[in-house]
Amino acid sequence: MHPKYRPDIDGLRAIAVGSVLVYHAFPTALMGGFVGVDIFFVISGFLITTIILQSLAAGDFSYRDFYARRIRRIFPALIVVLLATLCAGWYLLLSDEFAELGKQTVGGAAFVANLVFWGESGYFDTAAETKPLLHLWSLGIEEQFYIFWPLLLGLAWRKRWPIVRVVLVVAVVSFLVNVTTVHPLPAASFYSPASRFWELMVGGILACMRLKPPTPSAWRSHLQSVLGVGLIVLGLVMIRSNKAFPGWWALLPTLGAVSCIAAGPNGVLNKYLLSNRVMVWLGLISYPLYLWHWPLLAYVRIVEADPLHPSPVYRAGAMVASVLLAWATYRFVERYARNRPGAGTLKALGAGMVLLAAAGTAIFFGVPEPRNNSAQLQIVANAGLDADYYQGFKLDMIGDQLVYKVGGGPKRVLFLGDSHVQQYAPRVMELARTLSMEDKSAWFVTQGACPAVPGVFADKNIGCAERRTALLAYALSPEVDSVVIGGCWNCYFVGHGALEYYYRGADNVVHPFQGGDGIERSLASLEVTLRELARHKKVFLLLDNPGGPEFTPKRLIEGSRLTHMEASVSTPTTPLPADQKQLNDRLRAIAQASGAEAIDAMAALCKDDQCIRTMPDGSPAYKDADHLRPRYTREEASYFDRTVRAVQQLSR
């Protein structure tokens, strides 16, 4: 049994999908546009709960019919988009990218994309902008809800449990999971169904309350309509991707959406805005439009080789194309599938999805290879996969802090910092293999994007300050003989990184890096830290390697993905950015003033202000735009050896 059609709900879908499209294509134009997904969750929760409860009340609910309708609704457009994305991927992608797309396809076809991307999330993860099927995470949440929710409602109905209380309990538990994990486990909070179901439950609660329609009240409907649209607009304007989301912030779009639905079709904005013919039409194609827009944008970014700054013209073109494809999919695919009753259509749709999952699995294991599969291109692609920096290291604990170590001797060198210290772990492992370390050990205590400078913070880096404090205290202990402090100094003190970081001292006053004196205070804090350590033990300051978009391995590729590509077999260089050189000189002076020894990576990697991008055999030296790959540091980074040999000298 289906609820009566409401055009204003399609208009609400139009707001949701329009917000997402604008945000993905032009992020600065609508910085909170990603909350459109949360609006979709509320709509789905309301409609699905209404359908189930009305059918249970009428005595004609069937799990088989319910899931058959879901298949007819979800599968047709998804099959078309997955197939088109795979075909485009075969033509445009390199082997590593195509294999990754295969895994994404399996996740999308099996409706566990949210779990796949949750598992992939990490410091060295591929840029989200170049994952063609990333957007299917939200579809995974909804499909997992469709599996769980009818079973629970059916059980509650048979047991005569109070339905509203059941829905409310689930919603409260899920919301609590959300707000308690959003800071310590942001990826889990974003992708986990346990922390997202409450948004669908908000719609479900309204559906339960509307089993018995309330007494009509025009003023109440108008107020709910205005309040709902107002909360949604407030969410679009105030919420930012760097805020803890979903968390408490997600209440704005979810409560706004449920208020709009509660207003009914006669609420003032529902009637004159959401029920507008254009809005309704956009809402009708919102599902295929959501499916099409992200792969098109991702491929535009990949083809232009600049995922962060693709051409506005091409982005606009991708959006126009997504609308046209969405309309064609709705008109010729979705409606066709809905108008063909019978088991044959369901079997064909199910078989199609299984075949796509099988194809994705084969692609993940390298069959077939993409069009761009030459040996030289494969060498470039492999550089991005070379990421196991701690291979061979053993896990250990310092207090409650996880560390990686090699060697078991009492003479310890502590490597403290972020991923730009971690990238040298393969070199230390190689030295451990070639040198005797019976009485020596090396301990890596790193955390990505966490500078080993007291007082430096970034809101997104949860747990950094606590880990830094604990490990700097340990560095001063007599158990440690030598300390190496390093970091992506270029990330923190020059370029875009300065936008995210700030200095906060003992007075708890925030000093921003951008437009403030935070950088100067941070460098002073670093010098104080080095000087204090140098009073007790040997200290090295690891200076940064050069970095930036030109160092990305795929910048070694010449030609166009649309026609023909070749990888350079020479050993090209790229200019050293002037601001990075100036910072390097400043840090070298800080090391000298504090009594620390500088390890100058730029002096080894650059000559006459030209920096290498490749190894002697022509393969990339970098994993990405600013991290040296494990193979390079293991084989070539001899300038780092002094850090371990210092332990050797101390042990004599």
C-alpha positions as CSV (number, residue, x, y, z in Angstrom):
1,M,0.0,0.0,0.0
2,H,1.5,3.3,-1.1
3,P,0.8,6.8,0.4
4,K,-0.9,9.4,-1.6
5,Y,1.5,11.2,-4.0
6,R,2.8,14.5,-2.8
7,P,4.5,16.8,-5.3
8,D,6.0,18.9,-2.5
9,I,8.1,15.9,-1.5
10,D,9.5,15.8,-5.0
11,G,10.2,19.5,-4.6
12,L,12.1,18.7,-1.4
13,R,14.1,16.1,-3.3
14,A,14.9,18.8,-5.8
15,I,16.4,21.0,-3.1
16,A,18.4,18.0,-1.8
17,V,19.9,17.0,-5.2
18,G,20.4,20.5,-6.3
19,S,22.3,21.4,-3.2
20,V,24.6,18.3,-3.6
21,L,25.2,19.1,-7.3
22,V,26.1,22.7,-6.7
23,Y,28.4,21.8,-3.8
24,H,30.2,19.1,-5.8
25,A,30.6,21.2,-8.9
26,F,31.3,24.6,-7.3
27,P,32.1,24.1,-3.6
28,T,32.6,27.7,-2.7
29,A,29.1,28.7,-4.1
30,L,27.3,26.5,-1.5
31,M,29.7,25.3,1.1
32,G,27.1,23.3,3.0
33,G,25.4,21.7,0.0
34,F,26.5,18.2,1.0
35,V,23.7,18.2,3.6
36,G,21.3,17.4,0.7
37,V,22.2,13.8,1.4
38,D,20.8,14.1,4.9
39,I,17.5,15.5,3.4
40,F,17.3,12.4,1.2
41,F,17.7,10.2,4.3
42,V,14.7,11.9,6.0
43,I,12.5,11.6,2.9
44,S,13.4,7.9,2.6
45,G,12.8,7.2,6.2
46,F,9.4,8.8,6.1
47,L,8.2,7.2,2.9
48,I,9.5,3.7,3.6
49,T,8.1,3.7,7.1
50,T,4.7,5.0,5.9
51,I,4.5,2.3,3.2
52,I,5.4,-0.5,5.7
53,L,3.0,0.7,8.4
54,Q,0.1,1.3,6.1
55,S,0.5,-2.1,4.6
56,L,0.8,-3.7,8.0
57,A,-2.3,-1.9,9.1
58,A,-4.2,-3.1,6.0
59,G,-2.9,-6.7,6.5
60,D,-1.3,-6.9,3.1
61,F,2.3,-6.4,3.9
62,S,4.7,-8.8,2.1
63,Y,8.5,-8.8,2.5
64,R,8.7,-10.2,-1.0
65,D,6.6,-7.4,-2.5
66,F,8.5,-4.8,-0.5
67,Y,11.9,-5.9,-1.8
68,A,10.6,-6.4,-5.3
69,R,9.5,-2.7,-5.4
70,R,12.9,-1.7,-4.0
71,I,14.7,-3.6,-6.8
72,R,12.5,-2.0,-9.4
73,R,13.2,1.4,-7.9
74,I,16.9,1.1,-7.3
75,F,18.4,-1.3,-9.7
76,P,17.6,0.0,-13.2
77,A,19.3,3.4,-13.1
78,L,22.1,2.0,-10.9
79,I,23.0,-0.7,-13.4
80,V,23.1,1.8,-16.2
81,V,25.4,4.2,-14.3
82,L,27.7,1.4,-13.0
83,L,28.1,0.0,-16.5
84,A,28.8,3.4,-18.1
85,T,31.3,4.2,-15.3
86,L,33.2,1.0,-15.9
87,C,33.3,1.5,-19.6
88,A,34.6,5.1,-19.2
89,G,37.1,3.8,-16.6
90,W,38.5,1.3,-19.0
91,Y,39.1,4.0,-21.6
92,L,40.4,6.8,-19.3
93,L,42.0,5.2,-16.2
94,L,45.4,3.7,-15.5
95,S,45.7,0.2,-14.1
96,D,45.8,1.1,-10.4
97,E,42.8,3.5,-10.9
98,F,40.8,0.9,-12.9
99,A,41.5,-1.8,-10.3
100,E,40.2,0.6,-7.6
101,L,37.1,1.3,-9.7
102,G,36.5,-2.4,-9.8
103,K,36.4,-2.5,-6.0
104,Q,34.1,0.5,-5.9
105,T,31.8,-1.2,-8.4
106,V,31.5,-4.3,-6.1
107,G,30.7,-2.1,-3.2
108,G,28.1,-0.2,-5.2
109,A,26.5,-3.4,-6.6
110,A,26.4,-5.1,-3.2
111,F,25.2,-1.9,-1.4
112,V,28.1,-1.8,0.9
113,A,29.9,1.1,-0.6
114,N,29.8,3.0,2.7
115,L,31.7,0.2,4.3
116,V,34.2,0.0,1.4
117,F,35.0,3.7,1.6
118,W,35.1,3.6,5.4
119,G,37.7,0.9,5.2
120,E,39.7,2.9,2.7
121,S,39.7,6.2,4.7
122,G,43.1,7.0,6.0
123,Y,45.9,9.5,5.7
124,F,47.3,8.0,2.5
125,D,44.0,7.4,0.9
126,T,43.4,8.4,-2.8
127,A,41.8,11.9,-3.2
128,A,38.1,11.7,-2.9
129,E,37.6,13.9,-5.9
130,T,38.9,11.1,-8.2
131,K,36.8,8.2,-6.9
132,P,34.1,7.9,-9.6
133,L,31.7,5.9,-7.3
134,L,32.3,7.6,-4.0
135,H,28.8,9.0,-3.9
136,L,27.3,5.5,-3.6
137,W,28.2,5.5,0.1
138,S,24.8,7.1,0.8
139,L,23.0,4.5,-1.3
140,G,24.6,1.8,0.8
141,I,23.3,3.4,4.0
142,E,19.7,3.5,2.6
143,E,19.8,-0.1,1.3
144,Q,21.1,-1.3,4.7
145,F,18.2,0.5,6.2
146,Y,15.8,-1.2,3.8
147,I,17.1,-4.6,4.9
148,F,17.0,-3.9,8.7
149,W,13.9,-1.7,9.1
150,P,11.1,-3.8,7.6
151,L,12.2,-6.7,9.7
152,L,12.2,-4.7,12.9
153,L,8.8,-3.0,12.2
154,G,7.3,-6.4,11.3
155,L,8.5,-7.9,14.5
156,A,7.2,-4.9,16.5
157,W,3.8,-5.1,14.8
158,R,3.4,-8.8,15.5
159,K,4.5,-8.5,19.1
160,R,2.2,-5.4,19.5
161,W,5.1,-3.3,20.8
162,P,4.4,0.5,20.7
163,I,5.8,1.4,17.3
164,V,6.6,5.0,18.1
165,R,8.6,4.0,21.1
166,V,10.5,1.4,19.0
167,V,11.4,4.0,16.4
168,L,12.3,6.6,19.0
169,V,14.6,4.2,20.8
170,V,16.4,3.3,17.6
171,A,16.7,7.0,16.7
172,V,18.1,8.0,20.1
173,V,20.7,5.1,20.2
174,S,21.8,5.9,16.6
175,F,22.1,9.7,17.4
176,L,24.1,9.0,20.5
177,V,26.5,6.8,18.4
178,N,26.7,9.7,16.0
179,V,27.6,12.5,18.5
180,T,30.0,10.3,20.5
181,T,32.0,9.1,17.5
182,V,32.1,12.2,15.3
183,H,35.2,13.5,17.0
184,P,37.3,10.5,17.9
185,L,36.2,8.4,14.9
186,P,35.1,10.9,12.2
187,A,35.2,8.3,9.3
188,A,33.1,5.8,11.3
189,S,30.6,8.5,12.2
190,F,30.3,9.6,8.6
191,Y,30.0,6.2,6.9
192,S,28.6,3.8,9.5
193,P,24.9,2.9,9.3
194,A,24.9,2.9,13.1
195,S,25.6,6.6,13.2
196,R,23.4,7.5,10.3
197,F,20.2,5.6,10.8
198,W,18.8,8.2,13.1
199,E,18.4,10.6,10.2
200,L,16.1,8.1,8.5
201,M,14.4,7.5,11.8
202,V,13.5,11.1,12.1
203,G,11.3,10.6,9.0
204,G,10.1,7.3,10.5
205,I,9.0,9.0,13.7
206,L,6.9,11.4,11.6
207,A,5.4,8.5,9.6
208,C,4.4,6.8,12.9
209,M,2.7,10.0,14.2
210,R,0.9,10.4,10.9
211,L,-0.8,7.0,10.9
212,K,-3.7,8.9,12.4
213,P,-3.7,12.2,10.5
214,P,-3.8,15.3,12.7
215,T,-6.6,17.8,12.7
216,P,-5.9,20.2,9.8
217,S,-4.5,23.6,10.8
218,A,-3.6,26.0,8.1
219,W,-1.4,28.2,10.4
220,R,0.4,25.2,11.7
221,S,1.1,24.0,8.2
222,H,2.4,27.4,7.1
223,L,4.6,27.7,10.2
224,Q,6.1,24.2,9.7
225,S,6.7,24.9,6.0
226,V,8.5,28.2,6.7
227,L,10.4,26.7,9.7
228,G,11.5,23.7,7.6
229,V,12.8,25.6,4.6
230,G,14.5,28.1,7.0
231,L,16.3,25.3,8.9
232,I,17.5,23.8,5.6
233,V,18.7,27.1,4.3
234,L,20.5,27.7,7.7
235,G,22.2,24.4,7.3
236,L,23.3,25.1,3.8
237,V,24.8,28.4,4.8
238,M,26.3,27.6,8.2
239,I,27.6,24.0,7.8
240,R,31.1,23.4,6.4
241,S,33.0,20.3,5.5
242,N,35.6,21.1,8.1
243,K,33.1,21.0,10.9
244,A,32.4,17.9,12.9
245,F,29.7,16.3,10.7
246,P,27.2,14.7,11.0
247,G,27.3,15.3,14.8
248,W,24.9,18.0,16.2
249,W,25.1,20.0,13.0
250,A,23.1,17.4,11.1
251,L,20.1,18.4,13.1
252,L,19.6,21.4,10.9
253,P,18.9,19.7,7.6
254,T,17.1,16.7,9.2
255,L,14.8,18.7,11.3
256,G,14.2,21.1,8.4
257,A,13.3,18.3,6.1
258,V,11.0,16.6,8.6
259,S,9.3,20.0,9.3
260,C,8.7,20.5,5.5
261,I,7.1,17.0,5.2
262,A,5.0,17.5,8.3
263,A,3.7,20.8,6.9
264,G,1.8,18.8,4.2
265,P,1.2,19.9,0.6
266,N,-0.8,23.0,1.6
267,G,2.0,24.6,3.7
268,V,2.7,28.0,2.1
269,L,6.3,27.2,0.9
270,N,5.4,23.6,0.1
271,K,2.5,24.7,-2.1
272,Y,4.2,27.6,-3.9
273,L,7.8,26.7,-3.9
274,L,8.3,22.9,-3.5
275,S,5.3,22.1,-5.7
276,N,6.5,24.3,-8.5
277,R,6.5,22.4,-11.8
278,V,10.3,22.8,-12.3
279,M,11.0,21.6,-8.7
280,V,8.8,18.6,-9.1
281,W,10.4,17.7,-12.4
282,L,13.8,17.9,-10.9
283,G,12.7,15.8,-8.0
284,L,11.3,13.1,-10.3
285,I,14.8,12.7,-11.9
286,S,16.7,13.3,-8.6
287,Y,17.7,9.7,-8.2
288,P,19.4,9.2,-11.6
289,L,20.7,12.7,-11.4
290,Y,22.4,11.9,-8.1
291,L,23.9,8.8,-9.7
292,W,25.2,10.4,-12.8
293,H,26.6,13.7,-11.5
294,W,29.6,12.4,-9.5
295,P,31.1,10.0,-12.0
296,L,31.0,12.8,-14.6
297,L,32.7,15.3,-12.3
298,A,35.3,12.7,-11.2
299,Y,36.2,12.0,-14.8
300,V,36.5,15.7,-15.6
301,R,38.9,16.0,-12.8
302,I,40.9,13.0,-13.8
303,V,41.1,14.0,-17.5
304,E,42.3,17.5,-16.5
305,A,44.8,16.0,-14.1
306,D,43.9,18.6,-11.5
307,P,41.3,17.2,-9.1
308,L,41.2,20.3,-6.9
309,H,40.9,23.0,-9.7
310,P,39.2,21.6,-12.8
311,S,37.9,24.1,-15.3
312,P,34.6,25.8,-14.3
313,V,33.4,25.4,-17.9
314,Y,33.9,21.7,-17.9
315,R,32.3,21.3,-14.4
316,A,29.3,23.2,-15.7
317,G,29.2,21.0,-18.8
318,A,29.3,17.9,-16.6
319,M,26.3,19.2,-14.7
320,V,24.3,19.9,-17.8
321,A,25.2,16.4,-19.1
322,S,24.1,14.8,-15.8
323,V,20.7,16.5,-16.1
324,L,20.2,15.2,-19.6
325,L,21.4,11.7,-18.8
326,A,19.2,11.7,-15.7
327,W,16.1,12.6,-17.7
328,A,16.9,10.0,-20.3
329,T,17.5,7.4,-17.6
330,Y,14.2,8.3,-15.9
331,R,12.2,8.4,-19.2
332,F,13.6,5.3,-21.0
333,V,15.0,3.1,-18.2
334,E,13.2,3.6,-14.9
335,R,9.7,4.0,-16.3
336,Y,10.3,1.1,-18.7
337,A,11.3,-1.2,-15.7
338,R,8.3,-0.1,-13.6
339,N,5.9,-0.7,-16.4
340,R,7.0,-4.3,-16.9
341,P,5.5,-6.4,-14.1
342,G,6.4,-10.0,-13.6
343,A,9.3,-12.1,-12.2
344,G,11.2,-11.9,-15.5
345,T,12.1,-8.2,-15.0
346,L,13.2,-8.8,-11.4
347,K,15.4,-11.7,-12.4
348,A,17.0,-9.7,-15.2
349,L,17.7,-6.8,-12.8
350,G,19.1,-9.1,-10.2
351,A,21.3,-11.0,-12.7
352,G,22.5,-7.7,-14.1
353,M,23.6,-6.5,-10.7
354,V,25.4,-9.9,-9.9
355,L,27.2,-9.7,-13.3
356,L,28.4,-6.1,-12.5
357,A,29.7,-7.3,-9.1
358,A,31.5,-10.2,-10.8
359,A,33.0,-7.8,-13.4
360,G,34.1,-5.4,-10.6
361,T,35.8,-8.3,-8.8
362,A,37.6,-9.4,-12.0
363,I,38.7,-5.9,-12.7
364,F,40.1,-5.5,-9.2
365,F,42.3,-8.6,-9.9
366,G,43.5,-7.1,-13.2
367,V,41.1,-8.7,-15.8
368,P,40.7,-7.0,-18.2
369,E,43.5,-4.4,-18.2
370,P,42.5,-0.9,-19.1
371,R,43.3,0.7,-22.5
372,N,46.2,2.6,-20.9
373,N,48.3,-0.3,-19.8
374,S,51.8,0.2,-21.3
375,A,54.8,-0.9,-19.2
376,Q,55.9,2.7,-18.6
377,L,52.4,3.8,-17.5
378,Q,52.4,0.8,-15.2
379,I,55.6,2.0,-13.6
380,V,54.0,5.3,-12.9
381,A,50.8,3.7,-11.6
382,N,52.7,1.5,-9.3
383,A,54.3,4.5,-7.5
384,G,51.0,5.4,-6.0
385,L,50.5,1.9,-4.7
386,D,53.9,1.9,-3.0
387,A,52.7,2.9,0.5
388,D,53.7,0.3,3.1
389,Y,56.2,2.5,5.0
390,Y,56.1,0.3,8.1
391,Q,56.7,-3.1,6.4
392,G,58.7,-5.3,8.7
393,F,58.2,-3.2,11.8
394,K,56.8,-4.5,15.0
395,L,54.0,-2.9,17.0
396,D,54.6,-1.8,20.5
397,M,53.3,0.6,23.1
398,I,54.7,3.5,25.0
399,G,52.2,4.0,27.7
400,D,48.9,4.0,25.9
401,Q,50.5,5.2,22.6
402,L,50.9,2.8,19.7
403,V,54.4,2.9,18.1
404,Y,56.4,1.0,15.5
405,K,59.9,-0.3,16.2
406,V,62.8,-2.3,14.8
407,G,65.6,-3.7,16.8
408,G,65.5,-4.8,20.4
409,G,68.5,-3.1,22.0
410,P,68.5,-0.6,24.8
411,K,70.0,2.2,22.9
412,R,67.0,4.0,21.4
413,V,66.5,6.6,18.7
414,L,63.0,8.1,18.7
415,F,61.5,9.3,15.4
416,L,58.8,11.8,16.3
417,G,56.5,13.7,13.9
418,D,54.1,13.1,11.1
419,S,54.0,11.2,7.8
420,H,57.1,13.0,6.6
421,V,59.0,11.2,9.3
422,Q,57.2,8.0,8.7
423,Q,58.3,8.0,5.0
424,Y,61.9,7.3,6.1
425,A,60.9,4.1,8.0
426,P,61.9,1.9,5.0
427,R,65.4,3.4,5.1
428,V,65.8,2.6,8.8
429,M,64.6,-0.9,8.1
430,E,67.2,-1.3,5.4
431,L,69.9,0.0,7.8
432,A,68.7,-2.4,10.4
433,R,69.1,-5.2,7.8
434,T,72.6,-4.2,6.8
435,L,73.9,-3.0,10.2
436,S,74.2,-4.9,13.4
437,M,71.5,-3.7,15.8
438,E,71.9,-6.1,18.7
439,D,72.1,-3.3,21.2
440,K,70.1,-0.7,19.3
441,S,66.5,0.0,18.4
442,A,64.6,2.6,16.4
443,W,61.1,3.7,17.4
444,F,58.7,5.6,15.1
445,V,56.0,7.5,16.9
446,T,54.2,9.3,14.1
447,Q,50.7,10.6,13.3
448,G,49.6,12.0,10.0
449,A,49.2,15.8,9.9
450,C,50.2,16.1,13.5
451,P,53.2,18.5,13.9
452,A,55.6,17.8,16.8
453,V,55.4,21.4,17.8
454,P,53.7,22.2,21.1
455,G,50.9,24.7,20.7
456,V,50.1,23.9,17.0
457,F,46.6,22.7,16.4
458,A,44.2,21.9,13.6
459,D,40.6,21.1,14.6
460,K,40.3,18.2,12.2
461,N,43.3,16.3,13.8
462,I,41.6,14.6,16.7
463,G,44.0,13.2,19.4
464,C,47.1,15.0,18.0
465,A,47.7,17.2,21.0
466,E,47.4,14.4,23.5
467,R,49.7,12.0,21.6
468,R,52.3,14.8,21.0
469,T,52.4,15.7,24.7
470,A,52.8,12.1,25.8
471,L,55.6,11.4,23.3
472,L,57.5,14.6,23.8
473,A,57.6,13.8,27.5
474,Y,58.8,10.3,26.6
475,A,61.5,11.8,24.4
476,L,63.0,13.6,27.4
477,S,63.1,10.3,29.4
478,P,66.5,8.6,30.0
479,E,65.2,5.6,28.0
480,V,65.8,7.6,24.8
481,D,69.3,8.3,23.5
482,S,68.6,10.3,20.4
483,V,65.6,12.1,19.0
484,V,64.7,12.9,15.4
485,I,61.9,15.5,15.0
486,G,60.5,16.2,11.5
487,G,57.3,17.1,9.7
488,C,55.7,18.4,6.6
489,W,56.8,21.9,7.4
490,N,55.7,23.0,4.0
491,C,52.2,21.8,4.7
492,Y,51.9,23.7,7.9
493,F,53.8,27.0,7.3
494,V,53.4,27.7,3.5
495,G,50.6,27.2,1.0
496,H,47.0,26.1,1.7
497,G,48.0,24.2,4.9
498,A,48.3,27.5,6.8
499,L,44.6,27.9,6.5
500,E,43.8,25.0,8.8
501,Y,46.4,25.4,11.5
502,Y,46.8,27.8,14.4
503,Y,48.9,28.3,17.5
504,R,47.4,28.3,20.9
505,G,49.7,28.8,23.9
506,A,49.3,28.5,27.7
507,D,47.0,31.6,27.7
508,N,44.6,29.7,25.4
509,V,44.5,32.5,22.9
510,V,44.2,31.4,19.3
511,H,46.8,32.8,16.9
512,P,46.0,31.9,13.3
513,F,48.6,31.0,10.7
514,Q,46.8,32.9,8.0
515,G,46.5,36.6,8.8
516,G,48.0,36.3,12.3
517,D,51.3,35.6,14.1
518,G,50.7,31.9,14.6
519,I,53.6,30.8,12.4
520,E,56.1,32.9,14.2
521,R,54.9,31.7,17.6
522,S,55.0,28.1,16.3
523,L,58.6,28.3,15.0
524,A,59.6,29.8,18.4
525,S,57.9,26.9,20.1
526,L,59.8,24.5,17.9
527,E,63.1,26.1,18.8
528,V,62.3,26.0,22.5
529,T,61.4,22.2,22.2
530,L,64.6,21.4,20.3
531,R,66.8,23.3,22.8
532,E,65.3,21.5,25.7
533,L,65.8,18.1,24.1
534,A,69.3,19.0,23.0
535,R,70.3,19.7,26.6
536,H,69.9,16.0,27.4
537,K,70.6,14.0,24.2
538,K,71.5,14.1,20.5
539,V,68.7,15.8,18.5
540,F,68.1,16.0,14.8
541,L,65.7,18.3,13.0
542,L,64.5,16.7,9.8
543,L,63.9,19.4,7.2
544,D,61.2,18.9,4.7
545,N,61.5,17.5,1.2
546,P,60.1,19.6,-1.6
547,G,56.5,19.0,-2.6
548,G,53.6,20.2,-4.6
549,P,51.4,19.1,-7.6
550,E,54.4,18.9,-10.0
551,F,55.9,16.1,-7.9
552,T,52.9,13.9,-8.2
553,P,53.9,10.7,-10.2
554,K,51.1,11.1,-12.7
555,R,52.6,14.5,-13.7
556,L,55.2,12.4,-15.5
557,I,52.6,11.3,-18.0
558,E,52.5,13.2,-21.2
559,G,49.5,13.4,-23.6
560,S,45.8,13.2,-23.0
561,R,43.7,10.5,-21.4
562,L,41.2,11.1,-24.1
563,T,43.6,10.2,-26.9
564,H,47.1,8.8,-26.1
565,M,49.3,8.9,-23.0
566,E,53.0,8.1,-22.5
567,A,55.1,8.2,-19.4
568,S,58.4,10.0,-19.4
569,V,61.5,7.7,-19.2
570,S,63.9,10.4,-18.4
571,T,64.8,11.9,-15.0
572,P,63.1,15.2,-15.2
573,T,63.3,17.9,-12.5
574,T,61.0,20.6,-11.4
575,P,61.8,24.0,-9.8
576,L,62.0,24.3,-6.0
577,P,59.2,26.6,-4.9
578,A,60.8,29.8,-3.5
579,D,58.6,29.8,-0.3
580,Q,59.7,26.2,0.5
581,K,63.4,27.2,0.0
582,Q,63.0,30.2,2.4
583,L,61.3,28.1,5.0
584,N,64.0,25.4,4.7
585,D,66.7,28.1,5.3
586,R,64.7,29.4,8.3
587,L,64.4,25.9,9.9
588,R,68.1,25.2,9.3
589,A,68.9,28.3,11.3
590,I,66.5,27.2,14.1
591,A,68.3,23.9,14.3
592,Q,71.7,25.6,14.6
593,A,70.5,28.0,17.2
594,S,69.0,25.3,19.3
595,G,71.8,22.8,19.3
596,A,70.1,20.3,17.0
597,E,71.7,18.8,13.8
598,A,69.7,19.5,10.6
599,I,69.0,16.7,8.1
600,D,68.6,18.7,4.9
601,A,66.6,16.7,2.5
602,M,66.4,19.5,0.0
603,A,70.1,19.7,-0.3
604,A,70.1,16.1,-1.4
605,L,67.0,16.2,-3.6
606,C,67.7,19.6,-5.3
607,K,70.6,21.1,-7.2
608,D,70.6,24.7,-8.4
609,D,67.0,25.0,-7.3
610,Q,65.9,22.1,-9.5
611,C,64.5,19.1,-7.6
612,I,64.3,15.5,-8.8
613,R,61.0,13.8,-9.4
614,T,62.3,10.4,-10.4
615,M,64.8,7.7,-9.4
616,P,67.9,6.9,-11.4
617,D,65.9,4.3,-13.4
618,G,63.3,6.8,-14.4
619,S,60.5,5.5,-12.0
620,P,58.8,8.1,-9.8
621,A,60.5,9.1,-6.6
622,Y,57.3,10.3,-5.0
623,K,54.1,8.4,-3.9
624,D,52.0,11.5,-4.3
625,A,52.4,15.3,-4.3
626,D,54.6,15.5,-1.2
627,H,55.5,12.0,0.1
628,L,58.6,10.2,-1.0
629,R,57.7,6.6,-1.8
630,P,59.1,3.7,0.3
631,R,61.3,2.4,-2.6
632,Y,63.0,5.8,-2.9
633,T,63.8,6.3,0.8
634,R,64.9,2.6,1.1
635,E,67.3,2.7,-1.8
636,E,68.4,6.4,-2.2
637,A,67.9,8.4,1.0
638,S,71.4,8.0,2.3
639,Y,71.3,11.5,3.7
640,F,69.1,10.1,6.5
641,D,71.6,7.5,7.7
642,R,73.2,9.8,10.3
643,T,70.1,9.5,12.5
644,V,70.7,5.7,13.0
645,R,74.5,5.9,12.9
646,A,74.3,8.3,15.8
647,V,72.8,5.5,17.9
648,Q,75.7,3.3,16.7
649,Q,78.2,5.9,18.0
650,L,76.4,6.3,21.3
651,S,76.5,2.5,21.9
652,R,80.3,2.3,21.7
